[in-house]
Amino acid sequence: MSSRDALLALIREVAYERRRVVLKSGRVSEFYIDCRNVALHPLGVRYCGEVLSALLAEGPEFVAVAGPSIGADPLVAAIAFASGRWPALMVRPEAKEHGTGRRVEGLRNVPAGSAVAVVEDVLTTGGSALKTVAALREVGLVPVRVVALVDRQEGGREAIAAAGLAVSVAFTRAEIAPELPADEPAS
């Protein structure tokens, strides 16, 4: 079984649930995809690193991967490990009030002005990825693309593309939950 097939099976097993939930965007959905359960699984982290690194090898060039804490932290670490070439950056929702006061961690590994790929666990509206893009720009980096483990197919890909960034995904809602109607958006 390929890493992609094994990862899809694991997402279906430990991340996907049919239940009513309020999403970060405030929308209500009849299903939930919690990829933290996958990225923190001993095999899941390996598969995520392999699958996302392969996806990142296609498309615009970049020198580092970054993602919003906490969902993308294990993903960017897995990519850094699996690729052996792209350092990871973690982007906090806001700057720390102690220590270095940084919002973006790992900057000493990435030259100023570098092109960066943003990694998301689950793409819904694109809001979290676009906030991460803004934070990276504030510290002088150049986000060139967004890659997501899962696209809920609720407008996130289109929002990111409208912001001028390339976007690609490893899996779509339709692949994870083919039993869901194609037009079942969150409300």
MDTraj code that builds the backbone (N, CA, C; nanometers):
import mdtraj as md
import numpy as np

residues = "MET SER SER ARG ASP ALA LEU LEU ALA LEU ILE ARG GLU VAL ALA TYR GLU ARG ARG ARG VAL VAL LEU LYS SER GLY ARG VAL SER GLU PHE TYR ILE ASP CYS ARG ASN VAL ALA LEU HIS PRO LEU GLY VAL ARG TYR CYS GLY GLU VAL LEU SER ALA LEU LEU ALA GLU GLY PRO GLU PHE VAL ALA VAL ALA GLY PRO SER ILE GLY ALA ASP PRO LEU VAL ALA ALA ILE ALA PHE ALA SER GLY ARG TRP PRO ALA LEU MET VAL ARG PRO GLU ALA LYS GLU HIS GLY THR GLY ARG ARG VAL GLU GLY LEU ARG ASN VAL PRO ALA GLY SER ALA VAL ALA VAL VAL GLU ASP VAL LEU THR THR GLY GLY SER ALA LEU LYS THR VAL ALA ALA LEU ARG GLU VAL GLY LEU VAL PRO VAL ARG VAL VAL ALA LEU VAL ASP ARG GLN GLU GLY GLY ARG GLU ALA ILE ALA ALA ALA GLY LEU ALA VAL SER VAL ALA PHE THR ARG ALA GLU ILE ALA PRO GLU LEU PRO ALA ASP GLU PRO ALA SER".split()
xyz = np.array([
    [0.0845, -0.1174, 0.0000],
    [0.0000, 0.0000, 0.0000],
    [0.0895, 0.1244, 0.0000],
    [0.0567, 0.2220, -0.0843],
    [0.1346, 0.3450, -0.0910],
    [0.1129, 0.4295, 0.0338],
    [0.2047, 0.5223, 0.0586],
    [0.1892, 0.6144, 0.1721],
    [0.0610, 0.6948, 0.1586],
    [0.0266, 0.7343, 0.0356],
    [-0.0955, 0.8127, 0.0147],
    [-0.2192, 0.7300, 0.0506],
    [-0.2248, 0.6054, 0.0065],
    [-0.3380, 0.5185, 0.0380],
    [-0.3467, 0.4924, 0.1886],
    [-0.2322, 0.4686, 0.2509],
    [-0.2301, 0.4437, 0.3953],
    [-0.2740, 0.5685, 0.4719],
    [-0.2317, 0.6855, 0.4248],
    [-0.2706, 0.8103, 0.4904],
    [-0.4207, 0.8344, 0.4760],
    [-0.4755, 0.8110, 0.3591],
    [-0.6194, 0.8275, 0.3387],
    [-0.6977, 0.7344, 0.4320],
    [-0.6543, 0.6107, 0.4438],
    [-0.7212, 0.5157, 0.5333],
    [-0.7140, 0.5634, 0.6785],
    [-0.6004, 0.6165, 0.7181],
    [-0.5840, 0.6654, 0.8550],
    [-0.6706, 0.7887, 0.8803],
    [-0.6796, 0.8783, 0.7836],
    [-0.7663, 0.9961, 0.7976],
    [-0.9106, 0.9507, 0.8179],
    [-0.9547, 0.8570, 0.7380],
    [-1.0921, 0.8053, 0.7521],
    [-1.1132, 0.7407, 0.8895],
    [-1.0094, 0.6747, 0.9395],
    [-1.0218, 0.6018, 1.0655],
    [-1.0176, 0.6922, 1.1889],
    [-0.9236, 0.7869, 1.1938],
    [-0.9040, 0.8624, 1.3189],
    [-0.9350, 1.0114, 1.3096],
    [-0.9625, 1.0642, 1.1906],
    [-0.9871, 1.2078, 1.1792],
    [-1.1306, 1.2426, 1.1425],
    [-1.1950, 1.1599, 1.0651],
    [-1.3281, 1.1914, 1.0127],
    [-1.4381, 1.1448, 1.1075],
    [-1.5328, 1.2348, 1.1350],
    [-1.6482, 1.2010, 1.2186],
    [-1.7733, 1.2641, 1.1609],
    [-1.8826, 1.1889, 1.1636],
    [-2.0135, 1.2450, 1.1291],
    [-2.0749, 1.2922, 1.2594],
    [-2.0703, 1.4217, 1.2837],
    [-2.1347, 1.4820, 1.3993],
    [-2.1454, 1.6318, 1.3765],
    [-2.2378, 1.6938, 1.4441],
    [-2.2576, 1.8378, 1.4340],
    [-2.1463, 1.9077, 1.5123],
    [-2.0830, 2.0060, 1.4490],
    [-1.9717, 2.0758, 1.5122],
    [-1.9681, 2.2203, 1.4640],
    [-1.9211, 2.3097, 1.5501],
    [-1.8985, 2.4483, 1.5110],
    [-1.7513, 2.4589, 1.4721],
    [-1.7255, 2.5037, 1.3495],
    [-1.5895, 2.5155, 1.2979],
    [-1.5257, 2.6461, 1.3450],
    [-1.3958, 2.6584, 1.3292],
    [-1.3228, 2.7793, 1.3671],
    [-1.3816, 2.9037, 1.3010],
    [-1.4312, 2.8878, 1.1791],
    [-1.4905, 2.9993, 1.1046],
    [-1.6241, 3.0435, 1.1631],
    [-1.6783, 2.9628, 1.2559],
    [-1.8093, 2.9924, 1.3119],
    [-1.9220, 2.9186, 1.2410],
    [-1.8912, 2.8569, 1.1291],
    [-1.9906, 2.7787, 1.0566],
    [-2.0247, 2.6516, 1.1330],
    [-2.1468, 2.6033, 1.1112],
    [-2.1891, 2.4763, 1.1690],
    [-2.1814, 2.3709, 1.0586],
    [-2.1265, 2.2550, 1.0936],
    [-2.1116, 2.1471, 0.9959],
    [-2.1652, 2.0174, 1.0546],
    [-2.2049, 1.9280, 0.9672],
    [-2.2534, 1.7961, 1.0083],
    [-2.1417, 1.6911, 1.0093],
    [-2.0187, 1.7346, 0.9810],
    [-1.9055, 1.6425, 0.9874],
    [-1.7816, 1.7193, 1.0315],
    [-1.6840, 1.6455, 1.0823],
    [-1.5610, 1.7064, 1.1323],
    [-1.4434, 1.6239, 1.0825],
    [-1.3364, 1.6921, 1.0469],
    [-1.2129, 1.6250, 1.0064],
    [-1.1014, 1.6835, 1.0930],
    [-1.0575, 1.6064, 1.1924],
    [-0.9567, 1.6523, 1.2884],
    [-0.8233, 1.5862, 1.2552],
    [-0.7466, 1.6529, 1.1717],
    [-0.6201, 1.5946, 1.1258],
    [-0.5110, 1.5933, 1.2318],
    [-0.5324, 1.6586, 1.3449],
    [-0.4334, 1.6484, 1.4535],
    [-0.4194, 1.5034, 1.4968],
    [-0.5309, 1.4292, 1.4960],
    [-0.5245, 1.2874, 1.5325],
    [-0.4371, 1.2086, 1.4357],
    [-0.4314, 1.2520, 1.3122],
    [-0.3489, 1.1852, 1.2116],
    [-0.2029, 1.2287, 1.2251],
    [-0.1806, 1.3581, 1.2328],
    [-0.0437, 1.4115, 1.2383],
    [0.0300, 1.3736, 1.3661],
    [-0.0443, 1.3368, 1.4702],
    [0.0181, 1.2970, 1.5962],
    [0.0231, 1.1452, 1.6133],
    [-0.0240, 1.0730, 1.5138],
    [-0.0188, 0.9267, 1.5124],
    [0.1213, 0.8855, 1.4657],
    [0.1831, 0.7816, 1.5242],
    [0.3195, 0.7456, 1.4852],
    [0.3378, 0.7130, 1.3372],
    [0.2398, 0.6498, 1.2746],
    [0.2485, 0.6257, 1.1310],
    [0.1972, 0.7452, 1.0524],
    [0.0978, 0.8136, 1.1067],
    [0.0401, 0.9298, 1.0400],
    [0.1412, 1.0389, 1.0151],
    [0.2261, 1.0656, 1.1132],
    [0.3263, 1.1710, 1.0956],
    [0.4234, 1.1341, 0.9832],
    [0.4579, 1.0076, 0.9744],
    [0.5455, 0.9612, 0.8661],
    [0.4777, 0.9770, 0.7307],
    [0.3524, 0.9293, 0.7205],
    [0.2794, 0.9395, 0.5941],
    [0.2563, 1.0855, 0.5552],
    [0.2222, 1.1685, 0.6519],
    [0.2018, 1.3117, 0.6227],
    [0.3291, 1.3733, 0.5654],
    [0.4422, 1.3441, 0.6277],
    [0.5690, 1.3975, 0.5785],
    [0.5982, 1.3533, 0.4367],
    [0.5765, 1.2255, 0.4086],
    [0.6044, 1.1724, 0.2752],
    [0.5079, 1.2278, 0.1696],
    [0.3791, 1.2247, 0.1997],
    [0.2787, 1.2684, 0.1022],
    [0.2877, 1.4190, 0.0772],
    [0.2989, 1.4972, 0.1838],
    [0.3053, 1.6425, 0.1657],
    [0.4374, 1.6855, 0.1020],
    [0.5476, 1.6184, 0.1339],
    [0.6754, 1.6509, 0.0688],
    [0.6686, 1.6245, -0.0807],
    [0.6060, 1.5144, -0.1197],
    [0.5908, 1.4838, -0.2624],
    [0.5045, 1.5894, -0.3312],
    [0.3980, 1.6305, -0.2654],
    [0.3103, 1.7340, -0.3215],
    [0.3838, 1.8671, -0.3329],
    [0.4634, 1.8997, -0.2332],
    [0.5387, 2.0253, -0.2336],
    [0.6494, 2.0274, -0.3385],
    [0.6976, 1.9101, -0.3769],
    [0.8041, 1.9034, -0.4776],
    [0.7541, 1.9496, -0.6143],
    [0.6222, 1.9545, -0.6314],
    [0.5614, 2.0037, -0.7553],
    [0.5211, 2.1491, -0.7333],
    [0.5346, 2.2322, -0.8332],
    [0.4845, 2.3689, -0.8218],
    [0.5916, 2.4706, -0.7896],
    [0.5502, 2.5899, -0.7456],
    [0.6447, 2.6998, -0.7214],
    [0.7542, 2.6617, -0.6216],
    [0.8748, 2.7090, -0.6481],
    [0.9897, 2.6827, -0.5617],
    [0.9796, 2.7634, -0.4324],
    [1.0377, 2.7108, -0.3255],
    [1.0387, 2.7761, -0.1955],
    [1.1557, 2.7191, -0.1163],
    [1.1869, 2.7815, -0.0021],
    [1.3006, 2.7333, 0.0772],
    [1.2623, 2.6855, 0.2173],
    [1.1374, 2.7074, 0.2601],
    [1.0951, 2.6650, 0.3931],
    [0.9444, 2.6418, 0.3930],
    [0.8983, 2.5656, 0.4924],
    [0.7549, 2.5441, 0.5110],
    [0.7128, 2.6093, 0.6418],
    [0.5928, 2.6641, 0.6417],
    [0.5408, 2.7308, 0.7608],
    [0.3947, 2.6950, 0.7764],
    [0.3474, 2.6985, 0.8994],
    [0.2066, 2.6705, 0.9202],
    [0.1572, 2.7283, 1.0503],
    [0.0259, 2.7459, 1.0579],
    [-0.0326, 2.8006, 1.1799],
    [-0.0303, 2.6988, 1.2939],
    [0.0093, 2.7459, 1.4109],
    [0.0036, 2.6599, 1.5297],
    [-0.1428, 2.6455, 1.5677],
    [-0.1828, 2.5362, 1.6068],
    [-0.1166, 2.4165, 1.6512],
    [-0.1368, 2.3049, 1.5482],
    [-0.2363, 2.3217, 1.4621],
    [-0.2700, 2.2177, 1.3659],
    [-0.1587, 2.1813, 1.2703],
    [-0.0820, 2.2802, 1.2265],
    [0.0220, 2.2527, 1.1268],
    [0.1590, 2.2250, 1.1871],
    [0.1762, 2.2444, 1.3164],
    [0.3085, 2.2228, 1.3767],
    [0.3650, 2.0840, 1.3478],
    [0.2909, 1.9757, 1.3732],
    [0.3493, 1.8443, 1.3420],
    [0.3670, 1.8216, 1.1917],
    [0.2845, 1.8871, 1.1114],
    [0.2963, 1.8703, 0.9659],
    [0.4246, 1.9335, 0.9128],
    [0.4547, 2.0566, 0.9545],
    [0.5764, 2.1206, 0.9036],
    [0.7000, 2.0485, 0.9560],
    [0.6928, 1.9975, 1.0796],
    [0.8057, 1.9196, 1.1319],
    [0.8223, 1.7898, 1.0529],
    [0.7109, 1.7256, 1.0188],
    [0.7173, 1.6015, 0.9406],
    [0.7755, 1.6271, 0.8017],
    [0.7367, 1.7382, 0.7416],
    [0.7894, 1.7734, 0.6089],
    [0.9383, 1.8028, 0.6163],
    [0.9797, 1.8782, 0.7179],
    [1.1228, 1.9088, 0.7342],
    [1.2027, 1.7794, 0.7474],
    [1.1520, 1.6872, 0.8254],
    [1.2201, 1.5597, 0.8450],
    [1.2198, 1.4750, 0.7183],
    [1.1016, 1.4575, 0.6571],
    [1.0897, 1.3713, 0.5394],
    [1.1682, 1.4255, 0.4203],
    [1.1659, 1.5575, 0.4031],
    [1.2334, 1.6159, 0.2870],
    [1.3833, 1.6270, 0.3076],
    [1.4236, 1.6515, 0.4307],
    [1.5658, 1.6732, 0.4590],
    [1.6203, 1.8008, 0.3980],
    [1.5319, 1.8888, 0.3482],
    [1.5808, 2.0103, 0.2823],
    [1.5031, 2.1362, 0.3153],
    [1.3799, 2.1250, 0.3627],
    [1.2999, 2.2436, 0.3903],
    [1.2846, 2.2632, 0.5403],
    [1.3459, 2.3688, 0.5955],
    [1.3257, 2.3955, 0.7378],
    [1.1807, 2.4345, 0.7657],
    [1.1400, 2.4127, 0.8900],
    [1.0030, 2.4411, 0.9317],
    [0.9957, 2.5713, 1.0114],
    [0.8865, 2.6430, 0.9904],
    [0.8544, 2.7624, 1.0690],
    [0.7174, 2.7395, 1.1324],
    [0.7024, 2.7852, 1.2556],
    [0.5729, 2.7779, 1.3227],
    [0.5233, 2.9201, 1.3442],
    [0.3971, 2.9426, 1.3111],
    [0.3393, 3.0766, 1.3194],
    [0.2314, 3.0772, 1.4275],
    [0.2560, 3.1561, 1.5321],
    [0.1601, 3.1686, 1.6425],
    [0.0453, 3.2607, 1.6012],
    [-0.0696, 3.2469, 1.6664],
    [-0.1803, 3.3391, 1.6376],
    [-0.1443, 3.4843, 1.6706],
    [-0.0586, 3.5021, 1.7728],
    [-0.0102, 3.6362, 1.8074],
    [0.1276, 3.6234, 1.8705],
    [0.2006, 3.7322, 1.8733],
    [0.3367, 3.7307, 1.9269],
    [0.3368, 3.6970, 2.0753],
    [0.4437, 3.6303, 2.1184],
    [0.4603, 3.6001, 2.2612],
    [0.4827, 3.7302, 2.3372],
    [0.4455, 3.7315, 2.4632],
    [0.4704, 3.8492, 2.5472],
    [0.5917, 3.8289, 2.6356],
    [0.6659, 3.7226, 2.6148],
    [0.7864, 3.6954, 2.6937],
    [0.8949, 3.6423, 2.6002],
    [1.0116, 3.6182, 2.6544],
    [1.1210, 3.5645, 2.5738],
    [1.1539, 3.6538, 2.4556],
    [1.1566, 3.5973, 2.3375],
    [1.1922, 3.6744, 2.2175],
    [1.0775, 3.7602, 2.1663],
    [0.9562, 3.7288, 2.2085],
    [0.8402, 3.8045, 2.1616],
    [0.8026, 3.7752, 2.0171],
    [0.8527, 3.6665, 1.9645],
    [0.8276, 3.6340, 1.8237],
    [0.6902, 3.5723, 1.8012],
    [0.6381, 3.6006, 1.6846],
    [0.5173, 3.5325, 1.6382],
    [0.5552, 3.4159, 1.5475],
    [0.6672, 3.4300, 1.4758],
    [0.7145, 3.3258, 1.3844],
    [0.8416, 3.2651, 1.4436],
    [0.8387, 3.1349, 1.4671],
    [0.9536, 3.0634, 1.5231],
    [1.0295, 2.9897, 1.4135],
    [1.1625, 2.9851, 1.4272],
    [1.2478, 2.9137, 1.3327],
    [1.3144, 3.0044, 1.2306],
    [1.3031, 3.1355, 1.2484],
    [1.3545, 3.2304, 1.1483],
    [1.5056, 3.2246, 1.1277],
    [1.5801, 3.1782, 1.2259],
    [1.7261, 3.1724, 1.2088],
    [1.7664, 3.0692, 1.1037],
    [1.6740, 2.9810, 1.0662],
    [1.7025, 2.8783, 0.9661],
    [1.6653, 2.9200, 0.8243],
    [1.6101, 3.0405, 0.8094],
    [1.5567, 3.0832, 0.6802],
    [1.6061, 3.2241, 0.6482],
    [1.6747, 3.2439, 0.5350],
    [1.7221, 3.3775, 0.4987],
    [1.6061, 3.4762, 0.4773],
    [1.6269, 3.5994, 0.5162],
    [1.5259, 3.7040, 0.4958],
    [1.4894, 3.7106, 0.3479],
    [1.3643, 3.7362, 0.3203],
    [1.3173, 3.7488, 0.1828],
    [1.2924, 3.6178, 0.1116],
    [1.3043, 3.5062, 0.1824],
    [1.2882, 3.3735, 0.1208],
    [1.1436, 3.3429, 0.0844],
    [1.1282, 3.2629, -0.0201],
    [0.9974, 3.2102, -0.0586],
    [0.9609, 3.0972, 0.0379],
    [0.8341, 3.0965, 0.0792],
    [0.7873, 3.0008, 0.1792],
    [0.6569, 2.9363, 0.1318],
    [0.6412, 2.8079, 0.1637],
    [0.5154, 2.7374, 0.1406],
    [0.4404, 2.7294, 0.2728],
    [0.3138, 2.7629, 0.2708],
    [0.2295, 2.7553, 0.3902],
    [0.1572, 2.6207, 0.3881],
    [0.1584, 2.5524, 0.5012],
    [0.0972, 2.4206, 0.5140],
    [-0.0200, 2.4306, 0.6106],
    [-0.1327, 2.3734, 0.5714],
    [-0.2531, 2.3688, 0.6544],
    [-0.2937, 2.2245, 0.6754],
    [-0.3539, 2.1965, 0.7899],
    [-0.4064, 2.0612, 0.8095],
    [-0.5398, 2.0470, 0.7377],
    [-0.6352, 2.1343, 0.7692],
    [-0.7663, 2.1288, 0.7056],
    [-0.8004, 2.2672, 0.6509],
    [-0.8312, 2.2733, 0.5248],
    [-0.8657, 2.3979, 0.4572],
    [-1.0172, 2.4071, 0.4466],
    [-1.0742, 2.5124, 0.5058],
    [-1.2192, 2.5334, 0.4981],
    [-1.2458, 2.6630, 0.4235],
    [-1.2314, 2.7761, 0.4914],
    [-1.2544, 2.9068, 0.4279],
    [-1.1258, 2.9681, 0.3740],
    [-1.0119, 2.9184, 0.4204],
    [-0.8830, 2.9752, 0.3828],
    [-0.8360, 3.0838, 0.4780],
    [-0.9195, 3.1204, 0.5749],
    [-0.8868, 3.2296, 0.6663],
    [-0.7602, 3.2084, 0.7462],
    [-0.7414, 3.0909, 0.8011],
    [-0.6231, 3.0622, 0.8817],
    [-0.4958, 3.0678, 0.7966],
    [-0.5025, 3.0111, 0.6782],
    [-0.3857, 3.0142, 0.5886],
    [-0.3521, 3.1575, 0.5488],
    [-0.4533, 3.2378, 0.5213],
    [-0.4280, 3.3766, 0.4811],
    [-0.3739, 3.4602, 0.5966],
    [-0.4138, 3.4310, 0.7201],
    [-0.3548, 3.4993, 0.8367],
    [-0.2084, 3.4604, 0.8512],
    [-0.1778, 3.3344, 0.8238],
    [-0.0392, 3.2884, 0.8289],
    [0.0424, 3.3575, 0.7209],
    [-0.0130, 3.3706, 0.6022],
    [0.0534, 3.4425, 0.4926],
    [0.0863, 3.5847, 0.5362],
    [-0.0095, 3.6537, 0.5976],
    [0.0114, 3.7913, 0.6427],
    [0.1221, 3.7987, 0.7477],
    [0.1242, 3.7043, 0.8420],
    [0.2269, 3.7029, 0.9461],
    [0.3660, 3.6813, 0.8868],
    [0.3753, 3.5946, 0.7874],
    [0.5045, 3.5694, 0.7227],
    [0.5524, 3.6928, 0.6466],
    [0.4608, 3.7600, 0.5817],
    [0.4973, 3.8828, 0.5102],
    [0.5471, 3.9903, 0.6064],
    [0.4871, 3.9964, 0.7251],
    [0.5280, 4.0953, 0.8263],
    [0.6729, 4.0774, 0.8685],
    [0.7242, 3.9551, 0.8629],
    [0.8631, 3.9314, 0.9021],
    [0.9556, 3.9246, 0.7810],
    [0.9073, 3.9666, 0.6641],
    [0.9927, 3.9771, 0.5471],
    [1.0057, 3.8525, 0.4622],
    [0.9193, 3.7545, 0.4815],
    [0.9220, 3.6353, 0.3976],
    [0.8181, 3.6485, 0.2869],
    [0.8298, 3.5630, 0.1844],
    [0.7439, 3.5729, 0.0671],
    [0.6668, 3.4418, 0.0477],
    [0.5449, 3.4343, 0.1017],
    [0.4642, 3.3148, 0.0784],
    [0.4292, 3.3023, -0.0695],
    [0.4510, 3.1833, -0.1256],
    [0.4260, 3.1629, -0.2689],
    [0.3187, 3.0585, -0.2969],
    [0.2837, 2.9807, -0.1940],
    [0.1846, 2.8765, -0.2156],
    [0.1299, 2.8272, -0.0826],
    [0.0150, 2.7621, -0.0921],
    [-0.0465, 2.6977, 0.0237],
    [-0.0739, 2.5526, -0.0142],
    [-0.0378, 2.4625, 0.0760],
    [-0.0629, 2.3201, 0.0577],
    [-0.1397, 2.2720, 0.1801],
    [-0.2489, 2.2005, 0.1565],
    [-0.3307, 2.1497, 0.2664],
    [-0.3380, 1.9980, 0.2626],
    [-0.3437, 1.9389, 0.3803],
    [-0.3623, 1.7948, 0.3887],
    [-0.5029, 1.7593, 0.3406],
    [-0.6045, 1.8358, 0.3866],
    [-0.7433, 1.8100, 0.3491],
    [-0.8121, 1.9397, 0.3091],
    [-0.8854, 1.9358, 0.2007],
    [-0.9701, 2.0469, 0.1567],
    [-1.1150, 2.0073, 0.1800],
    [-1.1854, 2.0816, 0.2670],
    [-1.3266, 2.0535, 0.2930],
    [-1.4149, 2.0948, 0.1751],
    [-1.3566, 2.1586, 0.0754],
    [-1.4274, 2.2008, -0.0461],
    [-1.5403, 2.2993, -0.0132],
    [-1.5039, 2.3996, 0.0681],
    [-1.6001, 2.5005, 0.1099],
    [-1.5523, 2.6418, 0.0807],
    [-1.4704, 2.6582, -0.0239],
    [-1.4299, 2.7907, -0.0673],
    [-1.2895, 2.8330, -0.0300],
    [-1.2211, 2.7550, 0.0509],
    [-1.0854, 2.7915, 0.0925],
    [-0.9865, 2.7973, -0.0217],
    [-0.9921, 2.7003, -0.1074],
    [-0.8996, 2.6965, -0.2217],
    [-0.9192, 2.8188, -0.3101],
    [-1.0447, 2.8545, -0.3317],
    [-1.0754, 2.9713, -0.4161],
    [-1.0304, 3.1016, -0.3496],
    [-1.0466, 3.1129, -0.2180],
    [-1.0044, 3.2336, -0.1463],
    [-0.8531, 3.2521, -0.1537],
    [-0.7807, 3.1437, -0.1419],
    [-0.6340, 3.1508, -0.1483],
    [-0.5887, 3.1846, -0.2897],
    [-0.6495, 3.1225, -0.3886],
    [-0.6160, 3.1531, -0.5280],
    [-0.6470, 3.2997, -0.5595],
    [-0.7575, 3.3515, -0.5051],
    [-0.7938, 3.4921, -0.5274],
    [-0.6922, 3.5870, -0.4653],
    [-0.6195, 3.5392, -0.3630],
    [-0.5144, 3.6194, -0.3002],
    [-0.3823, 3.6099, -0.3771],
    [-0.3834, 3.5374, -0.4890],
    [-0.2660, 3.5296, -0.5748],
    [-0.1669, 3.4205, -0.5404],
    [-0.2080, 3.3229, -0.4619],
    [-0.1178, 3.2146, -0.4228],
    [-0.1580, 3.0840, -0.4899],
    [-0.0586, 3.0058, -0.5258],
    [-0.0843, 2.8709, -0.5761],
    [-0.1369, 2.7886, -0.4596],
    [-0.2270, 2.6964, -0.4868],
    [-0.2818, 2.6120, -0.3811],
    [-0.2977, 2.4697, -0.4325],
    [-0.2601, 2.3741, -0.3481],
    [-0.2782, 2.2337, -0.3819],
    [-0.3127, 2.1581, -0.2541],
    [-0.3791, 2.0449, -0.2720],
    [-0.4240, 1.9668, -0.1567],
    [-0.3920, 1.8196, -0.1777],
    [-0.3706, 1.7510, -0.0658],
    [-0.3453, 1.6074, -0.0730],
    [-0.4754, 1.5298, -0.0905],
    [-0.5804, 1.5711, -0.0161],
    [-0.7084, 1.5009, -0.0194],
    [-0.8234, 1.6007, -0.0160],
    [-0.9348, 1.5630, -0.0755],
    [-1.0557, 1.6444, -0.0700],
    [-1.1598, 1.5747, 0.0171],
    [-1.2574, 1.6529, 0.0597],
    [-1.3694, 1.5971, 0.1357],
    [-1.4315, 1.4805, 0.0594],
    [-1.4454, 1.4939, -0.0710],
    [-1.5071, 1.3889, -0.1520],
    [-1.4289, 1.2580, -0.1448],
    [-1.2971, 1.2653, -0.1339],
    [-1.2159, 1.1437, -0.1224],
    [-1.2284, 1.0801, 0.0157],
    [-1.2390, 1.1637, 0.1171],
    [-1.2448, 1.1144, 0.2540],
    [-1.3825, 1.0601, 0.2880],
    [-1.4846, 1.1313, 0.2437],
    [-1.6224, 1.0945, 0.2782],
    [-1.7091, 1.0937, 0.1534],
    [-1.6913, 0.9953, 0.0676],
    [-1.7680, 0.9935, -0.0571],
    [-1.9190, 0.9824, -0.0346],
    [-1.9606, 0.9408, 0.0856],
    [-2.1040, 0.9294, 0.1136],
    [-2.1710, 1.0649, 0.1354],
    [-2.0913, 1.1698, 0.1598],
    [-2.1500, 1.3031, 0.1795],
    [-2.1970, 1.3591, 0.0462],
    [-2.3113, 1.4259, 0.0452],
    [-2.3549, 1.4929, -0.0780],
    [-2.2521, 1.5994, -0.1161],
    [-2.2278, 1.6150, -0.2438],
    [-2.1293, 1.7124, -0.2920],
    [-2.1679, 1.8542, -0.2535],
    [-2.2958, 1.8802, -0.2322],
    [-2.3393, 2.0161, -0.2032],
    [-2.3719, 2.0370, -0.0555],
    [-2.3112, 1.9590, 0.0341],
    [-2.3379, 1.9741, 0.1766],
    [-2.2362, 2.0705, 0.2385],
    [-2.2560, 2.2006, 0.2175],
    [-2.1638, 2.2960, 0.2779],
    [-2.1971, 2.3162, 0.4247],
    [-2.1023, 2.3694, 0.4973],
    [-2.1301, 2.4082, 0.6346],
    [-2.2213, 2.5297, 0.6310],
    [-2.3009, 2.5485, 0.7334],
    [-2.3898, 2.6637, 0.7359],
    [-2.3371, 2.7729, 0.8261],
])
top = md.Topology()
chain = top.add_chain()
for i, resn in enumerate(residues, 1):
    res = top.add_residue(resn, chain, resSeq=i)
    for name in ("N", "CA", "C"):
        top.add_atom(name, md.element.get_by_symbol(name[0]), res)
traj = md.Trajectory(xyz[None], top)
